[in-house]
Amino acid sequence: MTRRFENKVVVITGGAGGVGQALVRLFAAEGARLMISDINADGCKAAAEEARALGAEADFVAGNLREKEYCEAVIARAAERFGGVDILLNNAGIIPRGTIEETTDDMWFTAMDVNLNAVFFMCRAAIPHMKRRGGGAIVNTSSVWGTYPGPGHVAYCTSKGAVAALTGNLGRDCAPLGIRVNAVCPHEINTPMIRTGFARRGLDPDKAVEELNKTVPIGRIAEPEDIADVIAFLASDQARYIAGTCVEVTGAKPVSG
């Protein structure tokens, strides 16, 4: 059986989160050489160990994506450790909640730093390495809440909308270089992040997810693997003619208030 990512050097941000862990498992099983990034050092280590157990080469650099120097260090470490960069998956993100009146300066700047600026810095650092290897693929994680903003999440929606715009720009500029840049735009995903958000609001996470499931025409919110599979497709040669595109992965659920 041919493995889609045999010996490809893949950088994954947010590798200790729900979708990130699914990405690590998927790409490790398909032959990739992984550089894992997350603010959670223990989670990074665990993800790298799981990847190695699946037979993959894996390393990690834990740190804060709000820092430009850390973003650049992740790419530099991947190139040093594995000889270059072939695929960048800008998966990390946060979901601050609040209207404009409820959004503090810190909420706003943190959302922009993690959800948008880190994507810019990671892409800017990775693209020269991809050029030297004759091409590559970048998959960013935007959101349908960025392309069709929902209520009460002004910082989140704005940052994710900007990621969609950045993806379109880079997709156009980088296509002549053999570098395909695309994005996924999910709706709700059954991850620890969404469950923690429910708990913070005093809701039972299991019951809250059950109620969300009823709002999705396909019958349930996404599992991490549902999103990881689409990201892997966009990163693979199977998507060789897809560039500058945002792919909605929503189970047919619209964004509504």
C-alpha positions in Angstrom: 0.0 0.0 0.0 1.4 3.4 -1.0 1.7 5.9 1.9 0.8 9.4 0.8 3.4 11.2 2.9 6.4 8.8 2.7 9.4 10.8 3.9 7.6 14.1 3.7 8.6 16.6 6.4 5.5 17.8 8.0 5.1 20.6 10.6 1.9 20.5 12.7 1.0 23.3 15.1 -1.5 22.6 17.9 -0.3 19.1 17.8 -1.3 18.3 21.3 -5.0 19.3 20.7 -7.9 17.3 19.5 -7.5 17.8 15.7 -3.7 18.0 16.2 -3.5 14.6 17.7 -5.6 13.2 14.9 -3.2 14.8 12.4 -0.2 13.4 14.1 -1.6 9.9 14.1 -2.7 10.1 10.4 0.5 11.6 9.0 2.7 9.3 11.2 0.8 6.2 9.9 1.3 7.5 6.3 5.1 7.8 6.5 5.7 11.4 7.4 8.6 12.8 9.4 6.9 15.1 11.9 7.8 18.3 13.7 5.1 19.0 16.4 4.4 22.4 17.9 2.2 23.2 20.8 2.2 25.3 24.0 1.6 22.1 26.0 5.1 20.6 26.4 3.8 17.4 27.9 1.2 17.1 25.2 3.9 17.6 22.5 6.1 14.9 24.0 3.1 12.5 24.2 2.2 13.2 20.6 5.8 12.6 19.4 6.0 9.4 21.3 2.7 8.2 19.7 4.1 9.1 16.3 7.3 7.1 17.0 5.2 4.1 18.2 3.5 4.2 14.7 7.0 4.0 13.1 7.5 7.6 12.2 10.4 10.0 12.9 9.1 12.7 15.2 10.4 15.7 17.1 8.8 18.6 18.9 9.3 22.2 19.9 7.0 23.4 22.7 6.4 27.1 23.0 4.0 30.1 22.5 2.8 30.9 19.0 2.3 34.5 20.1 6.1 34.9 19.8 7.5 35.4 16.3 10.8 33.9 17.3 9.2 30.7 18.4 7.3 30.3 15.1 10.5 30.8 13.2 12.3 28.4 15.5 9.8 25.6 14.8 10.5 25.8 11.1 14.2 26.1 11.6 14.3 23.0 13.8 12.3 21.0 11.3 14.7 22.0 8.5 17.7 21.3 10.7 16.4 17.9 12.0 14.9 16.6 8.7 16.6 18.6 6.0 13.8 20.8 4.9 10.0 21.4 5.0 7.4 19.9 2.7 4.1 20.4 4.4 2.9 23.0 7.0 -0.3 22.5 8.8 -1.3 25.6 10.7 -3.8 23.9 12.9 -3.5 25.7 16.3 -6.1 28.1 17.3 -8.1 29.6 20.2 -11.7 30.6 20.6 -12.3 33.8 22.6 -16.0 34.5 23.1 -17.6 37.8 23.4 -19.3 40.8 21.7 -17.1 43.8 21.0 -18.1 45.3 24.3 -17.2 42.1 26.1 -13.9 41.7 24.2 -10.9 43.0 26.2 -7.6 44.2 24.6 -5.9 41.0 25.7 -8.7 38.8 24.2 -8.4 40.7 20.9 -4.6 40.6 20.6 -4.3 37.0 21.8 -6.7 35.9 19.1 -4.9 37.8 16.4 -1.5 36.6 17.6 -2.4 32.9 17.8 -5.0 32.6 15.0 -3.6 34.9 12.4 -0.1 36.3 13.1 1.4 32.9 13.9 0.0 31.6 10.6 1.8 34.5 8.8 5.1 33.9 10.6 5.0 30.1 10.1 4.2 30.5 6.4 6.9 33.2 5.9 9.5 31.0 7.5 8.5 27.8 5.7 8.0 29.0 2.1 11.8 29.5 1.4 12.4 25.9 2.5 9.6 24.7 0.2 11.0 26.7 -2.7 14.4 25.0 -2.3 12.7 21.6 -2.5 10.7 22.5 -5.6 7.3 22.9 -4.0 5.2 22.0 -1.0 1.7 22.4 0.6 0.3 24.5 3.3 -3.1 23.9 4.9 -4.4 26.6 7.3 -7.3 26.2 9.6 -9.8 29.0 9.2 -13.5 28.5 10.2 -17.0 29.1 8.7 -17.4 31.4 11.6 -14.7 33.5 9.9 -16.2 33.4 6.4 -19.8 33.7 7.7 -19.4 35.4 11.1 -21.6 34.2 13.9 -22.7 36.1 16.9 -20.8 37.0 20.0 -17.3 35.9 18.8 -15.9 39.1 17.3 -12.2 38.4 17.9 -12.4 34.8 16.8 -14.5 35.5 13.7 -12.3 38.4 12.6 -9.0 36.4 13.1 -10.4 33.4 11.2 -11.8 35.6 8.4 -8.3 37.1 8.0 -6.9 33.6 7.8 -9.2 32.8 4.9 -8.1 36.1 3.2 -4.4 35.3 3.8 -4.9 31.8 2.4 -6.4 33.2 -0.8 -3.5 35.7 -1.2 -0.8 33.1 -0.6 -2.6 30.6 -2.8 -2.3 33.0 -5.7 1.2 34.1 -5.0 2.7 30.7 -4.2 1.1 28.6 -6.9 3.8 29.5 -9.5 6.4 28.3 -7.0 4.8 24.9 -6.8 3.5 25.6 -3.3 -0.2 25.0 -2.8 -1.9 27.0 0.0 -5.4 26.1 1.1 -7.6 26.2 4.2 -10.2 24.2 5.9 -13.2 25.9 7.4 -14.8 23.7 10.0 -17.9 24.3 12.1 -18.1 22.8 15.7 -15.7 20.0 16.4 -15.9 17.5 19.3 -12.6 18.4 20.9 -11.4 19.1 24.5 -11.4 22.9 23.5 -15.1 23.0 22.9 -15.9 20.8 25.9 -13.8 23.0 28.2 -15.7 26.0 26.8 -19.0 24.4 27.8 -17.8 23.5 31.2 -16.6 27.1 31.8 -20.1 28.3 31.0 -21.6 25.9 33.6 -22.9 23.4 31.0 -22.5 19.6 31.0 -20.2 19.0 28.1 -21.8 15.6 27.1 -25.3 17.1 27.1 -24.2 20.2 25.3 -22.6 18.1 22.5 -25.7 16.0 22.3 -27.8 19.2 21.8 -25.3 20.5 19.2 -25.6 17.2 17.3 -29.3 17.9 16.8 -28.5 21.1 14.9 -26.4 19.4 12.2 -28.1 18.1 9.1 -25.7 15.2 8.9 -26.6 14.2 12.4 -23.6 15.2 14.6 -20.8 17.7 15.0 -17.4 16.8 13.5 -15.0 14.5 15.2 -11.3 15.5 15.0 -10.7 12.8 12.4 -13.3 14.3 10.1 -11.3 17.5 9.8 -7.9 15.7 9.8 -8.9 13.6 6.8 -9.8 16.8 4.8 -6.5 18.5 5.8 -4.5 15.4 4.7 -6.3 15.4 1.4 -5.5 19.0 0.8 -1.9 18.4 1.7 -1.6 15.4 -0.6 -0.9 15.0 -4.3 -4.6 13.9 -4.6 -5.3 17.7 -4.3 -2.6 18.7 -6.8 -4.8 21.1 -8.7 -6.4 22.8 -5.6 -4.8 26.0 -4.6 -6.0 29.2 -2.9 -9.2 27.5 -1.7 -11.1 27.4 1.5 -13.0 24.1 2.0 -16.0 24.1 4.2 -16.4 21.0 6.4 -19.7 21.6 8.2 -22.0 18.6 7.9 -24.2 21.1 6.0 -24.8 23.1 9.1 -25.1 26.9 8.4 -23.7 29.5 10.7 -26.7 31.1 12.5 -27.5 32.9 15.7 
